[in-house]
């Protein structure tokens, strides 16, 4: 009887060991599949960036050793724009921002104001600079079609759960990277560290909407204050007035009221030249 029980226990133990081994192999296979999918996504993003750069005939920008980052702000007059460190803006929009543009190799934050973001994209793409828009599929680019350059833009409508990895890859090859989070929150220092490390090594000025990193290099607050072009039961919106204020670690600007351009033929412009990465 004892021998039978010992044999039964031995059989059960061997069966459990076999099940655990199969589970282990299944987990390893799942991890391998996920790793392959992630590698394919990264390769796809890099190919899109390479294609965008080739079409624009871009040349690498020689970075100066000292860059404006999320950890430091340079001394001196921030009103003088350094093209090695800042993606320049123009007009009253530049005057509303302490350094006259978006700091490169840094993460900035903007309030959820699509009209202002569209104005930023239009100005920057018109300069021939490349822009990636991540997780913002419903952002209207009609203004960009009118006064910017849609061929300089790539979109990633759904970055999935690995959005920080996606941002890190895109930061290597575009001039401006815009990411919108579906919810408002602040990353912890541990969560933000991998993204900030990638951004410092890349070339992009990163602008987040909804999500913030600890101590962003620049914060832009914007709110729509009025419209023009609409009459009583007639007309359509042609201009949008936006109150913009901003601050860095050492300076504060605004509020400045901006008028974002007329909407006319842009509404019917085709978005076929956008490069979507899915």
VEXDOBA-109059 format. One line per 5 residues: number of its first residue (from 1); for each residue x, y, z of N, C-alpha, C. Coordinates in Angstrom, 3 decimals. Atoms other than C-alpha are relative to their C-alpha. Example, Ala and Ser with C-alpha at 12.3 -4.5 7.8 and 13.67 -1.06 7.14 Angstrom:
BEGIN
1 = 0.890,-1.190,0.000,12.300,-4.500,7.800,0.900,1.200,0.000 | -0.820,-1.190,-0.060,13.670,-1.060,7.140,-0.770,1.090,0.730
***
This chain:
BEGIN
1 = 0.832,-1.211,0.000,0.000,0.000,0.000,0.863,1.255,0.000 | -0.909,-1.150,-0.076,2.776,2.396,0.940,0.709,0.200,-1.322 | -0.688,-0.085,1.291,4.598,1.569,-2.288,-0.911,0.597,-1.056 | 0.957,-0.556,0.983,1.446,2.343,-4.285,-0.154,1.497,0.180 | 0.134,-1.432,-0.269,1.063,5.697,-2.549,1.231,0.759,-0.469
6 = -1.232,-0.657,0.432,4.716,6.535,-3.211,0.033,0.135,-1.518 | 0.023,-0.055,1.466,4.309,5.652,-6.891,-0.982,1.048,-0.495 | 1.012,-0.990,0.388,1.137,7.774,-7.091,0.523,1.415,0.200 | -0.567,-1.333,-0.272,2.864,10.782,-5.473,1.058,0.346,-1.028 | -1.052,-0.231,0.991,5.811,10.359,-7.826,-0.608,0.350,-1.356
11 = 0.656,-0.261,1.290,3.462,10.266,-10.841,-0.590,1.404,-0.031 | 0.585,-1.347,-0.087,1.607,13.419,-9.682,1.082,1.060,-0.091 | -1.095,-0.974,0.024,4.900,15.236,-9.086,0.561,0.149,-1.400 | -0.521,-0.054,1.363,6.159,14.314,-12.538,-0.970,0.717,-0.930 | 1.016,-0.667,0.832,2.855,15.456,-14.104,0.031,1.508,0.220
16 = -0.054,-1.427,-0.311,3.008,18.807,-12.289,1.249,0.640,-0.586 | -1.244,-0.522,0.582,6.617,19.249,-13.382,-0.151,0.192,-1.501 | 0.218,-0.114,1.444,5.604,18.568,-16.983,-0.887,1.175,-0.344 | 0.906,-1.135,0.245,2.747,21.085,-16.759,0.740,1.317,0.163 | -0.765,-1.234,-0.218,5.065,23.733,-15.304,0.965,0.242,-1.143
21 = -0.935,-0.152,1.119,7.582,23.065,-18.056,-0.726,0.505,-1.239 | 0.773,-0.457,1.153,4.869,23.461,-20.698,-0.418,1.455,0.165 | 0.375,-1.389,-0.255,3.642,26.676,-19.043,1.186,0.927,-0.213 | -1.202,-0.812,0.175,7.212,27.968,-18.970,0.324,0.219,-1.458 | -0.256,-0.140,1.434,7.674,27.227,-22.660,-1.025,0.918,-0.652
26 = 1.039,-0.871,0.557,4.325,28.908,-23.405,0.268,1.461,0.310 | -0.317,-1.377,-0.367,5.350,32.033,-21.486,1.175,0.524,-0.807 | -1.154,-0.418,0.796,8.693,32.130,-23.271,-0.404,0.304,-1.436 | 0.459,-0.242,1.367,6.936,31.825,-26.624,-0.792,1.302,-0.087 | 0.778,-1.243,-0.005,4.520,34.655,-25.676,0.912,1.210,0.063
31 = -0.958,-1.102,-0.100,7.416,36.889,-24.653,0.722,0.204,-1.324 | -0.695,-0.099,1.286,9.194,36.081,-27.916,-0.885,0.660,-1.044 | 0.931,-0.608,0.958,6.076,36.979,-29.930,-0.125,1.492,0.254 | 0.103,-1.417,-0.339,5.704,40.282,-28.056,1.265,0.751,-0.394 | -1.264,-0.646,0.361,9.381,41.063,-28.577,0.098,0.193,-1.508
36 = -0.032,-0.124,1.459,9.076,40.353,-32.301,-0.929,1.110,-0.476 | 0.952,-1.041,0.392,5.986,42.573,-32.577,0.545,1.384,0.317 | -0.581,-1.291,-0.377,7.748,45.375,-30.719,1.127,0.381,-0.948 | -1.103,-0.282,0.919,10.821,45.063,-32.937,-0.522,0.420,-1.369 | 0.587,-0.366,1.292,8.640,45.179,-36.052,-0.554,1.417,0.032
41 = 0.564,-1.347,-0.122,6.878,48.314,-34.793,1.100,1.052,-0.008 | -1.122,-0.941,-0.032,10.166,50.041,-34.026,0.623,0.135,-1.384 | -0.567,-0.041,1.352,11.536,49.083,-37.446,-0.899,0.777,-0.948 | 0.944,-0.728,0.850,8.372,50.413,-39.107,0.095,1.497,0.235 | -0.123,-1.423,-0.318,8.682,53.736,-37.293,1.281,0.581,-0.581
46 = -1.273,-0.502,0.521,12.342,54.084,-38.254,-0.035,0.096,-1.526 | 0.129,-0.070,1.454,11.508,53.307,-41.887,-0.811,1.214,-0.419 | 0.814,-1.171,0.320,8.810,55.990,-41.885,0.809,1.280,0.164 | -0.836,-1.180,-0.225,11.246,58.513,-40.418,1.014,0.141,-1.120 | -0.995,-0.045,1.071,13.880,57.581,-42.995,-0.630,0.469,-1.301
51 = 0.679,-0.436,1.212,11.359,58.011,-45.796,-0.342,1.464,0.026 | 0.330,-1.416,-0.131,10.277,61.382,-44.470,1.237,0.856,-0.169 | -1.243,-0.755,0.130,13.862,62.571,-44.177,0.507,-0.013,-1.432 | -0.461,0.099,1.375,14.718,61.312,-47.659,-0.807,0.909,-0.909 | 0.856,-0.846,0.834,11.745,63.105,-49.177,0.302,1.472,0.215
56 = -0.275,-1.401,-0.308,12.665,66.326,-47.420,1.452,0.374,-0.240 | -1.428,-0.225,0.222,16.387,65.903,-48.191,0.621,0.680,1.201 | -0.477,-0.599,-1.240,17.238,66.596,-44.569,1.452,-0.368,0.249 | -1.360,0.279,-0.440,20.744,66.821,-43.164,0.035,0.062,1.511 | -0.044,-0.017,-1.450,21.639,66.072,-39.546,0.414,1.366,0.531
61 = -0.326,-1.264,-0.641,21.775,69.066,-37.241,1.126,-0.230,0.990 | -1.103,0.109,-0.942,25.052,69.519,-35.406,-0.400,0.669,1.304 | 0.440,-0.534,-1.273,24.079,69.923,-31.788,1.162,0.650,0.747 | -0.993,-0.591,-0.884,25.922,72.247,-29.474,0.090,-0.838,1.270 | -0.155,0.833,-1.185,27.327,70.606,-26.359,-1.016,0.311,1.078
66 = 0.881,-0.377,-1.081,25.044,72.576,-24.092,-1.403,0.192,-0.545 | 1.358,-0.049,0.501,21.316,72.084,-24.574,-0.953,0.314,1.137 | 1.047,-0.240,-0.973,18.219,73.289,-22.815,-0.704,-1.314,0.279 | 0.609,1.280,-0.327,16.895,70.253,-20.981,-1.002,0.187,1.121 | 0.950,-0.071,-1.086,14.295,69.428,-18.374,0.689,0.192,1.343
71 = -0.722,-0.143,-1.258,17.023,69.654,-15.739,0.636,1.368,0.174 | -0.685,-1.278,-0.116,18.468,73.069,-16.535,-0.495,0.965,-1.042 | 0.311,-1.080,0.925,17.748,76.404,-18.164,1.210,0.908,-0.052 | -1.219,-0.781,0.138,20.595,78.468,-19.557,-0.160,1.373,0.605 | -0.007,-1.350,-0.500,21.566,81.746,-18.017,-0.011,0.965,-1.166
76 = -0.055,-1.014,1.046,21.344,84.983,-19.908,-1.370,0.320,-0.538 | 1.226,-0.487,0.600,18.721,86.434,-22.221,-0.676,-1.097,-0.803 | 0.720,1.060,0.690,16.151,83.832,-23.262,-0.700,0.516,-1.253 | 0.733,-0.535,1.138,14.640,86.210,-25.828,0.751,-0.187,-1.311 | -0.760,0.243,1.217,17.479,85.546,-28.306,-0.094,-1.476,-0.348
81 = 0.280,1.381,0.377,16.549,82.398,-30.203,1.245,-0.650,-0.576 | -1.129,0.777,0.487,19.313,79.849,-30.700,-0.546,-1.174,-0.806 | 0.580,1.067,0.824,18.360,77.590,-33.660,0.565,-1.379,0.303 | -0.553,1.292,-0.374,20.639,74.851,-32.324,-0.740,-0.599,1.201 | 0.628,0.444,-1.234,18.588,74.647,-29.145,-1.516,0.150,0.003
86 = 1.428,-0.318,-0.006,15.112,75.863,-30.105,-0.585,-0.162,-1.401 | 0.768,-0.006,1.246,12.577,75.103,-32.845,-0.765,1.317,-0.023 | 0.509,-1.366,-0.020,11.714,78.679,-33.722,-1.464,0.095,-0.422 | 1.337,-0.392,0.408,8.220,80.133,-33.937,0.067,1.438,-0.491 | -0.027,-1.351,0.555,7.213,83.437,-35.480,-1.195,0.808,0.479
91 = 1.107,-0.895,-0.307,4.994,86.450,-34.913,-0.318,0.077,1.483 | 0.437,-0.157,-1.392,2.971,86.936,-31.752,0.108,-1.305,0.778 | -0.145,1.280,-0.688,3.168,83.235,-30.982,1.392,-0.137,0.595 | -1.366,0.022,-0.533,6.946,83.506,-30.590,0.118,0.926,1.200 | -0.047,-0.943,-1.113,6.407,86.523,-28.341,-0.698,-0.506,1.242
96 = 0.719,0.540,-1.151,4.109,84.489,-26.109,0.795,-1.063,0.737 | -0.813,1.069,-0.586,6.864,81.962,-25.350,1.359,0.563,0.410 | -1.223,-0.637,-0.507,9.909,82.899,-23.215,1.213,-0.146,-0.899 | -1.206,0.216,0.803,12.538,81.392,-25.528,-0.277,0.106,-1.494 | 0.318,-0.220,1.402,10.746,82.142,-28.804,-0.273,-1.251,-0.803
101 = 0.264,1.252,0.705,10.077,78.501,-29.637,0.002,-1.176,0.955 | 0.018,1.219,-0.802,10.053,74.903,-28.432,1.423,-0.504,0.214 | -1.373,0.444,-0.275,13.251,73.726,-26.691,0.261,-1.415,-0.499 | -0.383,1.313,0.502,15.006,70.829,-28.403,0.557,-0.872,1.125 | -0.532,0.972,-0.964,16.055,67.683,-26.539,-0.637,0.143,1.374
106 = 0.718,-0.220,-1.247,13.458,68.515,-23.904,-1.467,-0.346,-0.186 | 1.438,0.259,0.028,9.867,67.743,-23.003,-0.729,1.211,0.559 | 0.838,-1.119,-0.413,7.416,70.644,-22.827,-1.438,-0.480,0.109 | 1.404,0.372,-0.172,3.740,70.618,-21.909,-0.899,1.115,-0.489 | 0.978,-0.968,0.494,0.759,72.314,-23.540,-1.383,-0.420,0.471
111 = 1.375,0.322,-0.360,-2.823,72.542,-22.342,-0.749,-0.514,-1.224 | 0.744,0.653,1.086,-5.422,70.714,-24.414,-0.782,1.042,-0.802 | 0.586,-1.028,0.867,-6.105,73.408,-27.025,0.355,-0.342,-1.444 | -0.323,0.424,1.366,-6.265,71.870,-30.530,0.278,1.151,-0.955 | -0.210,-1.135,0.906,-6.461,75.287,-32.210,1.432,0.510,0.085
116 = -1.378,-0.463,-0.156,-3.107,76.337,-30.746,0.984,-1.025,-0.557 | -0.903,1.038,0.497,-1.457,72.998,-31.526,0.011,-0.010,-1.528 | 0.056,-0.078,1.466,-2.654,73.251,-35.137,0.798,1.186,-0.517 | -0.786,-1.176,0.384,-1.133,76.733,-35.326,1.491,-0.296,0.108 | -1.406,0.382,-0.164,2.171,75.384,-33.981,0.454,-0.901,-1.150
121 = -0.355,0.936,1.069,2.163,72.551,-36.517,0.106,0.721,-1.332 | -0.027,-0.740,1.267,1.360,74.926,-39.385,1.271,0.826,-0.123 | -1.201,-0.840,0.040,4.186,77.317,-38.486,1.262,-0.838,-0.175 | -1.235,0.793,0.010,6.784,74.617,-37.910,0.156,-0.768,-1.307 | -0.096,0.749,1.258,5.951,72.507,-40.973,0.272,0.926,-1.177
126 = -0.265,-0.963,1.073,6.013,75.645,-43.148,1.486,0.326,-0.103 | -1.448,-0.223,0.013,9.698,75.983,-42.175,0.753,-1.189,-0.600 | -0.644,1.195,0.538,10.372,72.542,-43.667,0.421,-0.989,1.061 | -0.376,0.900,-1.085,10.730,70.842,-40.285,-1.013,-1.138,0.099 | 0.839,1.189,-0.078,9.368,67.363,-39.665,-0.684,-0.096,1.359
131 = 0.813,0.084,-1.208,6.633,66.689,-37.122,-0.662,-1.369,0.061 | 0.737,1.240,-0.236,5.229,63.478,-35.648,-1.107,0.280,1.008 | 1.154,-0.179,-0.881,1.765,63.472,-34.074,-0.438,-1.383,0.456 | 0.257,1.328,-0.546,1.096,60.533,-31.769,-1.267,0.010,0.857 | 1.194,0.230,-0.814,-2.251,59.349,-30.363,-0.989,1.169,-0.043
136 = 0.938,-1.125,0.131,-4.286,62.289,-31.693,-0.645,-0.081,-1.380 | 0.569,0.256,1.325,-6.293,60.922,-34.595,-1.060,1.012,-0.403 | 1.068,-0.934,0.333,-9.068,63.533,-34.355,0.472,1.455,-0.048 | -0.506,-1.369,0.111,-6.783,66.586,-34.481,-0.201,0.500,-1.429 | 0.246,-0.561,1.329,-7.909,68.785,-37.386,1.267,0.663,-0.529
141 = -1.185,-0.569,0.633,-5.081,69.648,-39.769,-0.372,0.877,-1.189 | 0.431,-0.869,1.095,-7.124,71.922,-42.049,0.883,1.236,-0.099 | -0.850,-1.191,0.008,-5.036,74.920,-41.000,1.386,-0.319,-0.549 | -1.310,0.396,0.515,-1.848,73.005,-41.772,-0.048,-0.108,-1.519 | 0.137,0.125,1.450,-3.135,72.231,-45.264,0.019,1.364,-0.675
146 = 0.075,-1.335,0.582,-3.653,75.953,-45.807,1.298,0.775,0.116 | -1.173,-0.852,-0.216,-0.570,77.556,-44.290,1.262,-0.763,0.363 | -1.176,0.798,-0.312,1.784,74.668,-43.490,0.329,-0.967,-1.121 | -0.405,0.998,0.995,3.110,71.568,-45.243,-0.306,-1.392,0.545 | 0.409,1.321,-0.474,1.326,68.244,-44.743,1.036,-1.082,-0.285
151 = -0.992,1.024,0.349,4.186,66.341,-46.393,1.088,-0.134,1.055 | -1.010,0.046,-1.058,6.362,67.095,-43.352,-0.527,-0.671,1.260 | 0.654,0.532,-1.191,3.987,65.317,-40.977,-0.206,-1.504,-0.129 | 0.401,1.399,-0.092,3.681,61.689,-39.934,-0.900,-0.136,1.219 | 0.912,0.206,-1.116,0.908,60.437,-37.663,0.061,-1.445,0.461
156 = 0.093,1.334,-0.601,0.764,57.479,-35.303,-1.292,0.003,0.811 | 1.289,-0.123,-0.682,-2.943,57.231,-34.418,-0.112,-0.842,1.264 | 0.137,0.897,-1.143,-2.566,54.316,-32.005,1.349,-0.612,0.354 | -1.323,0.527,-0.362,0.832,53.787,-30.337,-0.062,-1.234,0.884 | 0.120,1.168,-0.867,-0.543,51.052,-28.072,0.582,0.256,1.384
161 = -0.504,-0.126,-1.363,0.754,50.357,-24.601,1.455,0.414,0.083 | -1.426,-0.339,0.009,4.382,50.941,-25.618,0.216,1.422,-0.520 | -0.080,-1.349,0.574,3.849,54.656,-26.264,1.305,0.696,0.342 | -1.280,-0.624,-0.345,7.009,55.688,-24.427,1.093,-0.491,-0.950 | -0.956,0.530,0.980,9.033,53.384,-26.705,-0.190,0.663,-1.351
166 = 0.296,-0.656,1.277,7.288,54.875,-29.749,0.535,1.425,-0.005 | -0.514,-1.373,-0.073,8.112,58.410,-28.595,1.523,0.014,-0.046 | -1.458,0.056,-0.001,11.719,57.421,-27.955,0.573,-0.220,-1.385 | -0.471,0.251,1.366,12.116,56.089,-31.503,-0.202,1.232,-0.872 | 0.291,-1.170,0.830,10.439,59.095,-33.123,0.894,1.186,0.352
171 = -0.851,-1.119,-0.422,12.544,61.523,-31.072,1.366,-0.035,-0.664 | -1.298,0.115,0.669,15.596,60.209,-32.926,0.019,0.699,-1.356 | -0.034,-0.411,1.395,14.478,61.452,-36.321,-0.861,1.163,-0.419 | 0.840,-1.126,0.393,11.888,64.256,-36.260,0.416,1.249,0.771 | -0.340,-1.260,-0.664,12.196,67.917,-35.316,-0.924,0.291,1.176
176 = 0.981,-0.240,-1.060,9.014,68.130,-33.244,-0.860,-1.246,0.157 | 0.787,1.187,-0.321,7.130,65.323,-31.528,-1.128,0.413,0.939 | 1.169,-0.387,-0.788,3.585,65.862,-30.220,-0.742,-1.262,0.423 | 0.733,1.157,-0.524,1.871,63.317,-27.977,-1.156,0.481,0.867 | 1.177,-0.337,-0.806,-1.641,63.574,-26.544,-0.461,-1.231,0.762
181 = 0.478,1.088,-0.844,-2.716,61.416,-23.631,-1.516,0.098,0.149 | 1.450,-0.043,-0.182,-6.382,60.419,-23.264,-0.422,0.439,1.395 | 0.335,-0.453,-1.351,-6.226,61.321,-19.583,1.097,0.914,0.531 | -0.936,-0.952,-0.585,-4.582,64.062,-17.560,0.723,-0.642,1.183 | -0.775,0.550,-1.103,-1.774,62.820,-15.338,1.457,0.419,-0.146
186 = -1.430,-0.311,-0.014,1.871,63.328,-14.416,0.786,-1.288,0.199 | -0.850,1.180,-0.144,4.496,60.649,-14.925,0.858,0.127,1.253 | -0.939,0.000,-1.113,6.541,59.676,-11.910,1.419,0.123,-0.553 | -1.387,-0.075,0.481,10.303,60.290,-12.118,0.492,-1.318,-0.593 | -0.420,1.303,0.522,10.816,56.543,-12.635,-0.601,-0.263,-1.374
191 = 0.652,0.192,1.297,8.289,56.436,-15.486,0.584,0.920,-1.065 | -0.471,-0.991,0.972,9.678,59.576,-17.125,1.458,-0.196,-0.396 | -1.447,0.093,0.234,13.367,58.631,-16.918,0.356,-0.606,-1.365 | -0.369,0.548,1.320,13.501,56.351,-20.023,-0.330,0.949,-1.142 | 0.382,-0.940,1.054,11.642,58.925,-22.135,0.956,1.175,-0.061
196 = -0.906,-1.151,-0.023,13.825,61.836,-21.023,1.385,-0.377,-0.523 | -1.311,0.442,0.491,16.971,59.806,-21.720,0.002,-0.093,-1.518 | 0.107,0.094,1.460,15.805,59.069,-25.274,-0.067,1.383,-0.637 | 0.169,-1.347,0.559,14.809,62.690,-25.854,1.322,0.754,0.010 | -1.294,-0.688,-0.071,18.198,64.003,-24.714,0.955,-0.480,-1.090
201 = -0.897,0.553,1.015,19.970,61.689,-27.166,-0.499,0.253,-1.421 | 0.585,-0.202,1.321,17.615,62.505,-30.049,0.192,1.415,-0.503 | -0.090,-1.330,0.593,16.932,65.702,-31.966,-1.289,0.789,0.164 | 1.335,-0.590,0.020,13.274,66.468,-31.246,-0.266,0.915,1.183 | 0.674,-0.738,-1.062,11.457,69.092,-29.266,-1.314,-0.732,0.241
206 = 1.175,0.817,-0.307,8.762,67.052,-27.516,-1.035,0.859,0.722 | 1.105,-0.745,-0.604,5.382,68.580,-26.665,-1.088,-0.998,0.384 | 1.035,0.917,-0.464,2.934,66.608,-24.530,-1.270,0.772,0.336 | 1.309,-0.560,-0.332,-0.767,67.285,-24.070,-0.717,-1.031,0.863 | 0.659,0.932,-0.916,-2.600,65.741,-21.138,0.952,-0.582,1.021
211 = -0.983,0.586,-0.905,0.385,63.934,-19.665,1.182,0.953,0.155 | -1.160,-0.850,-0.272,3.274,65.798,-18.018,1.141,-0.841,0.546 | -1.164,0.542,-0.689,6.795,64.901,-17.017,0.285,0.905,1.186 | -0.359,-0.869,-1.112,8.145,66.189,-13.714,0.860,1.168,-0.480 | -0.770,-1.202,0.329,9.407,69.755,-14.159,0.252,0.135,-1.500
216 = -0.203,-0.179,1.448,8.813,70.287,-17.912,0.831,1.238,-0.294 | -0.857,-1.132,0.366,11.231,72.626,-19.691,-0.817,1.243,-0.293 | 0.867,-1.115,0.371,8.347,74.801,-20.908,-1.443,-0.440,0.192 | 1.428,0.270,-0.160,4.652,74.986,-20.026,-0.786,1.080,-0.729 | 0.816,-0.929,0.781,2.143,76.570,-22.418,-1.457,-0.193,0.395
221 = 1.421,0.022,-0.323,-1.362,77.438,-21.267,-0.757,0.772,-1.073 | 0.758,-0.640,1.077,-3.931,78.267,-23.939,-1.484,-0.267,0.178 | 1.452,0.128,-0.100,-7.662,78.882,-24.009,-0.654,0.812,-1.107 | 0.741,-0.709,1.050,-10.012,79.798,-26.856,-0.903,1.034,0.659 | 0.786,-1.089,-0.589,-11.593,83.171,-26.074,-1.062,0.553,-0.937
226 = 1.004,-0.528,0.916,-13.594,83.934,-29.213,0.173,-0.509,-1.416 | -0.004,0.393,1.409,-14.442,83.291,-32.840,-0.461,1.184,-0.838 | 0.538,-0.987,0.934,-15.150,85.405,-35.903,-0.392,-0.709,-1.284 | 0.462,0.580,1.255,-16.938,84.741,-39.178,-1.396,-0.557,0.076 | 1.337,0.559,-0.157,-20.227,83.523,-37.730,-0.988,1.125,0.268
231 = 1.077,-0.948,-0.233,-23.362,85.655,-38.035,-1.177,-0.686,0.660 | 1.211,0.557,-0.603,-26.874,85.078,-36.749,-0.601,-1.030,-0.958 | 0.526,1.066,0.834,-27.709,81.732,-38.292,0.683,-0.148,-1.335 | -0.686,0.076,1.291,-25.191,82.133,-41.086,1.503,0.075,0.205 | -1.457,-0.102,-0.027,-21.485,81.965,-41.910,0.654,-1.223,0.610
236 = -0.770,1.081,-0.595,-18.750,79.743,-40.545,1.217,0.595,0.691 | -1.161,-0.487,-0.742,-15.773,80.064,-38.237,1.168,0.198,-0.958 | -1.156,-0.289,0.851,-12.917,81.759,-40.059,1.241,0.348,0.818 | -1.135,-0.327,-0.867,-10.726,82.947,-37.185,-0.310,-0.425,1.425 | 0.131,0.395,-1.400,-10.139,81.722,-33.654,0.951,0.831,0.842
241 = -0.837,-0.787,-0.912,-8.868,83.928,-30.832,0.378,-0.867,1.200 | -0.518,0.849,-1.071,-6.679,82.197,-28.266,0.861,0.840,0.940 | -0.848,-0.645,-1.009,-5.228,83.578,-25.034,1.098,-0.981,0.395 | -1.143,0.885,-0.240,-1.735,82.122,-24.590,0.925,0.609,1.042 | -1.042,-0.386,-0.955,0.610,82.331,-21.626,0.926,-1.194,0.172
246 = -0.965,1.092,-0.134,3.720,80.305,-20.900,1.062,0.368,1.021 | -1.098,-0.255,-0.931,6.558,79.917,-18.470,1.013,-1.137,-0.064 | -1.082,0.970,-0.155,9.907,78.194,-18.162,0.449,0.073,1.452 | -0.463,-0.022,-1.383,11.971,77.737,-15.039,0.417,1.394,0.457 | -0.507,-1.322,-0.381,13.198,81.330,-15.143,-0.821,1.161,-0.537
251 = 0.743,-1.091,0.616,10.746,83.336,-17.253,-1.483,-0.345,-0.113 | 1.437,0.155,0.184,7.020,83.894,-17.620,-0.470,1.029,-1.016 | 0.519,-0.889,1.037,5.240,85.396,-20.653,-1.517,-0.090,-0.078 | 1.427,-0.006,0.291,1.691,86.440,-21.455,-0.833,0.564,1.128 | 0.668,0.632,1.141,-1.133,86.308,-21.643,0.024,0.878,-1.256
256 = 0.052,-0.661,1.301,-1.099,87.190,-25.350,-1.168,-0.595,-0.771 | 1.136,0.477,0.788,-4.214,86.972,-27.526,0.429,-0.156,-1.453 | -0.378,0.304,1.375,-3.522,85.296,-30.873,-1.246,-0.233,-0.839 | 1.070,0.294,0.952,-5.761,85.138,-33.936,0.519,-1.022,-0.993 | -0.426,1.064,0.906,-5.373,81.850,-35.783,-0.775,0.109,-1.298
261 = 0.414,-0.388,1.344,-5.829,82.182,-39.551,-1.332,-0.476,-0.519 | 1.284,0.247,0.652,-8.786,82.040,-41.860,-0.104,-1.440,-0.462 | 0.304,1.328,0.526,-10.423,78.776,-42.833,-0.801,0.168,-1.282 | 0.754,-0.108,1.245,-11.453,78.604,-46.435,0.127,-1.289,-0.777 | -0.151,1.196,0.829,-10.284,76.131,-49.026,0.652,-1.146,0.753
266 = -0.683,1.049,-0.767,-8.400,74.237,-46.330,-0.951,-1.112,0.402 | 0.941,1.008,-0.462,-11.560,72.453,-45.280,-0.152,-1.136,-0.995 | 0.161,1.028,1.020,-11.659,70.601,-48.562,1.322,-0.632,-0.407 | -1.313,0.535,0.366,-7.948,69.803,-48.643,0.072,-1.485,0.326 | -0.146,1.433,-0.213,-7.029,66.150,-48.929,1.124,-0.269,0.971
271 = -1.037,0.377,-0.966,-5.028,64.469,-46.189,0.793,-1.200,-0.481 | -0.676,1.182,0.521,-3.549,61.847,-48.511,1.501,0.043,0.218 | -1.448,-0.088,-0.152,-0.047,63.196,-48.007,0.455,-0.297,1.417 | -0.386,0.369,-1.350,-0.136,62.364,-44.298,0.508,-1.433,0.007 | -0.586,1.333,-0.086,1.970,59.353,-43.371,-0.445,-0.624,1.314
276 = 0.527,0.621,-1.216,0.056,57.211,-40.891,0.739,-1.295,0.284 | -0.662,1.224,-0.445,1.842,54.514,-38.910,-0.957,-0.709,0.936 | 0.975,0.720,-0.823,-0.487,51.882,-37.486,0.623,-1.251,0.604
***
